[in-house]
Amino acid sequence: MGAMSEISTVFQGLAKKFQKGSVKSPRTFYFSLGDDEKWTVVLDKDKCTVKEGKPAEDADCFFKASKEIFLDVWNGKHTPGIADFMSGKIKSNNPIMLREFVEAFKKKA
C-alpha cells in the first residue's frame, strides 16, 4: 500500500463514478472517519467535487464513523440501520440524505 489509504482511494475515485443528474440541487457531504480521514464532497447536477478536510461552512449532511464501517457501507457489506445511529457507531445529521449520496454513485441497472 502506498501513501494513499483505502479511504482516500474511494474519495479520489468518486468523481469518475458520479452519475450526472442524480441530484437535483447542490449538496455538501462531510465525512469524518477514524481520527485522521476528513473529506468533503460536493454534489451538484453535473459534477462531484472532492476536497480533503472539513468544509468551510456546515455541510448539509455529515457522516461520522470508523473507517471500517465506512468501507463496509461503501462496499455494500453493511447497510446502516437504526441501531447504528442509536448506538452512535454512525453519527449523521441526515441519514436520508446519506442514501442519496450512495445512490449518486451507483450505476443505474
N, C-alpha and C positions, 0 to 999 in steps of 0.2 A: 504493500500500500504506500502510495506516495504521500505528499503533503496534504493532498485533498482527502477529507474524510468522506465516508459514505453519504453522510448527510449533505455535505456541500456538493457532492456529485448529483444528488437528487435535485437540489435547488438550481444548480448551474444548468441542468437539463430541462428545467420547466418551460422555458421559452419555446423550445423546439416542440414540446408535447402539447402546448396550449392549443385548444380548439377555438379558433376565431368565432366570435358570435355567441359564445356560450354564456357570457354575462351581459346583462342589459345595461348596467351602469357601473362606473368605476368603483372598485372595492380595494381596500388595503387590508392585507393579512399580515399579522406579525407572529412569528414562531420563535419561541424561546425553548430550546431543547437542551436538557442537561445543564451544565454550568457554563458552557462556552460557545454553544451554537445559537446565534441570534440572526434571524433572517426576516426581511421584509419583502413581501410580494405584492405588487400592484397589478390588478387585472382590469383591463377595460375591453371594450368591444373587440378591438383589433390586435391588442398586444398584451404581453405579460412582461413586467419589468421586475427583476430580482436584484435586491441590494443586500449586502451583508450588514448586519446591525439593526438597531431599532429605527422605526420611522420617526420623522421629525414631529409629526402630530400623532395623536392617538389613532391606532388602527381601527378599522370598522370591526375587525374580528381578530382576537388573538387566540393562540393555541400554545399552551404550556404543558410540557410533559417530558418524560425521559426520552433519550434518543432511541432507545429500544422500542418504546411504544410508538413513537412517530414512524419508525421504519416498518413496524408490523402493520400499522394502519395504512401506510403508503403502499406497501407490498400486498395489501389485501389479506393479510393473515389475521387481522383483528379489526372488527367493526366497533367503533366507540359506542358504548351503551350508557344508559343512565347510571349504572354502577360505577363506571369510570369517572364520571363527573361528581357523583355523590362522595366517592372515596377520596377525591382530589388527585387521583392518578393522572387525570387530564383536567386542565383548567381551561375554560373558554368562556368568553362573554356572549358568544353567539354560536351555539352548536349547529343551528340550522344553516348558518352561512358557511360553516365548515364543509357541510355536504356539498354546497355549491362549488366550493374550491376544488374538491375532489372531482366533481363532475366536469369541471372545466378542462381537466387533463385526460379524461377518459376518451379513448377513441370510440366514436359512435359506431355501434354494430352495423 
